[in-house]
Amino acid sequence: MTDTAPAIELKGISKAFGPVQANKDISIRVMPGTIHGIIGENGAGKSTLMSILYGFYKADRGEIYVKGQRTEIPDSQAAIAAGIGMVFQHFKLVQNFTVLENVILGAEDGGLLKPSLAKARGVLKQLSEEYGLSVDPDTPVEALSVGHQQRVEILKALYRQADILILDEPTGVLTPAEADHLFRILDNLRAEGKTIILITHKLREIMDITDTVSVMRRGEMTATVKTAETSPQELAELMVGRKVLLRVDKEPAKPKDAVLSVRNLRHVDGDGVERLRGISFDLRAGEILGLAGVAGNGQSELLEVLGGYRDGEGEVLLNGAPLPLSGPGSDGQARRTAGIGHVPEDRQREGLIMPYTAWENTVFGYHHDPAIQRGAFMNNAAIKTEAAAKMERFDVRPPDPNLAAKNFSGGNQQKIVLAREIERNPDVLLIGQPTRGVDIGAIEFIHQEIVRLRDLGKAILLVSVELDEIFALSDRIAVMFDGRIMGERDPNETDQRELGLLMAGVTGDAGEDPIKTVDQSLDEKEHRAAGR
Amino acid sequence: MDFATLLQVLDSTVRLATPLLLACLAGLFSERSGVIDIGLEGKMLIAAFFSAAIAALTGSVWLGLLSGIVSAMLLSGLHGLASITFRGNQLISGVALNFLAAGLTVLIAQDWFSQGGRTPSLLEGGRWAALTLPLAETLRPVPILGPIYYELISGHSILVYVAFLCVPATWWILFRTRFGLRLRAVGEAPEAVDTAGVSVVALRYAAIAICGLLCGLAGSYLATGLQAGFVKDMTAGRGYIALAALIFAKWRPWYALWACLLFGLLQAVALRYQNIDLGGFTIPVQFMDALPYILTVVILAGFVGRAIPPRAGGQPYVKER
């Protein structure tokens, strides 16, 4: 094997955006027929490096060798010609085109579509048999599940004869079953001699599937090791540059009385689709209830109804008193006054006003509080002082309250939102996706804060699509599927596999082949989505 | 209403629908590529002026047409520069071009012809002659079909036939060619086109060029086909009506044909029946004249079903990190 040329070799790649050095003298060798992981925190430069490889950016310095040949990649066309295919984190698909149309787009054989479509149909059939990448060529992409859309992206690359495939955070949007399927596909591809570069921040994926792994930190490649010879702990340290606690240290919960009682909660959205179909649960003081589920199964709506952004029907009791679910007194402000804090799932759209300064953002939702008013005006000086104190306690970097929210990194933005909600001392805290797009160092901090709040006797409802996070934090886990709670589990008595089945809507004993059942139920769901 | 009257109304429907149809297809190309074009009006107007002016000066309707097309394409290019290259706001750029055209045409007309902002009335060679299709005279005596062929189908200027042929042509280009596939893709998901290694900018400029060409035809037809010369603001909101028709047609060529014929019919009826007497109650002429515009407002307000515009419409494409 030593005499074969690497599929990809980068030598001394550097790239700066203004004063920010995104990639610093990066060298890497990826051997053909292997899966090479690139792991690093957000902003470590992984995506920039891959964008250079795919021709989106031009490196300031450095050389790219593809299969031993020095190659210039000025644009995506050149990357495709060199046999490099990329599956982006956010799919680059035309939603209302069929699978077939998406596959040929940009790789048509001539001015007329007919021959290209006919040829692609044949190639697709062959590819799907070869790699287990089955997908109906005539379905519009928007009717496909996320997992199937990802297959279309892979098919696109294979159709362009890519033998080097770059996947950017491919499992972020997948259910565990879909992720398993993806890894089986990647296994097949590797067996056929394709080279795969897998960019991820999930240590488990790196350990599961890669042959070698490179770690990036602050634009530099800190290490390249054989996966078999390393451990998640070592990789995490290499990523962050210091020792990291991968598991959250927490005592068993000491729950008290129910603070928030939800009974038969329903919600129908603007399109007339019933998103919540009778949700009931109790949330007790001093516990974290984790709501697991694939995105889009009603968790977001549940948070928004409880947080006062959406109307609902049913009964919600806060400390025994009913909360209005529609009409006056059911808005977000009223909920906050009543003692329900809310860290929304999408911090950039719902949690913060991005162009506004950090100090302004620390009072939104509480800006009517008499304590910060001075006559008809707001007491900006007081808010600023308080904001600076909050930012220090939550270790927001840089600790500058006058900086606009958009200028902070994802983790620090999240800390601003958390600081705002937690420091108001709510009885109930709703938290959606607390660490989405947040780097490991900040995750550790945010998790500790959430547990600290629990230990103060607060009731916490946690919604996350990251099963690892649900396991790490929850004292109880409820799984949502299609607007219902499918079941509740004790995190110490269940595993990813069981939750994965519940997340796919499978309850009880699932026949002889549970995975198959999952695939079927996903297909059914897809069918219904297509029918809408 | 007798058969002959009906034919006359339909005949004028066809002629009045022609500039709408050309403008509507122009907008279709532009908006399918993700560039919203509210400046159809201005492009038609400037094309109307230059085709009438050059036709008046040279006596050649063909030279008029050519200069109309060139002027509309130049405006299109400006719109492209503002909205594609410099990523400006497409609505503002379009509105600005409408103002520019409205002012510029009258100003130049006054300077060249000194007739109060209009061009001289065009004589024979400066206007499009009606084409008599083969056998029109021979078939005329045939009952029903004869008059339909003679009155309705034959006897229009060449631009009318071009406009109607543009419908299947547009459909074919959009749905059967590589260019069409890419054009539709760039209006829906420019990032997909970009990552496939195809230039978003080039595609959008191509779409805008076609848009200018079709607007040029529309404007030329207005000034040298439908009427005999340019008068101030002669497009009279047709660009906006075409935009409404485009939404009504859900950005599809065949629907666009029917939408434009509907608007044409309303205009034709308004022209023909100035005051409609409903036994003691008279619908005033102003109401009839306003009908196409009222329908425009109704459509633009979204009362007619839900139309899903191209997803990337109005957004300049910025490469993601």
Interface residues (C-beta under 8 A of the other chain):
Chain A: S47 T48 S51 Y54 F56 D75 S76 Q77 A79 I80 M86 F88 H90 K92 L93 V94 Q95 N96 F97 E101 N102 I104 L105 G106 A107 E108 G110 G111 L112 L113 K114 S116 K156
Chain B: F175 R176 T177 R178 F179 G180 L181 R182 R184 A185 E188 A189 E191 A192 V193 D194 T195 A196 G197 V198 R311 K319 E320 R321
